[in-house]
């Protein structure tokens, strides 16, 4: 879970994307290449800013060989007392999801939609199920020793599915895409 000083991480969507990407590639300072691996791409300056911020926030570190790596396998905002701190990331991810809805074929963007008439009791039960499901996803990611793709999730958000080849470039092109998902209910 992030500390209060680390909440700047949620100001731009690409901070999280860069963090995940440097955990997958042998990044040695080619910011242009790093920027171009994201979809939508960012500028070289934005990539450099992201790396510098992630180092400052102690979310990534340099190894003795000069390679960047993630400090922790997963990052979570937790149950912050100020949910407004994560709103910028949520807004940007919703914008990216809209873009994905328009630009990517259905088979690589697992969006679903539900409209339900439910009681307050059921609403609270679904809310708790989603919280539990989110924790389960974080636990799976935390214990995954063979990560070869980036599929980050925040609450009701899911990444694009992996390509059959599972290549690093394909993994780097994944973007956050909101999906209203409940375990077993899509």
Secondary structure, DSSP 8 states (H G I E B T S, - for coil): ---GGGGGGGSSHHHHHHHHHHTTS--SS-HHHHHHTSSS---HHHHHHHHHHHHHTTSEEE-TTS-EEESSS-----S-S-GGGGHHHHHHHHHHHHHHHHHS-GGG-----------HHHHHHHHHHHHHHHHHHHHHHHT-S---S-----TTEEE----SS--HHHHHT--EEE---BTTB-
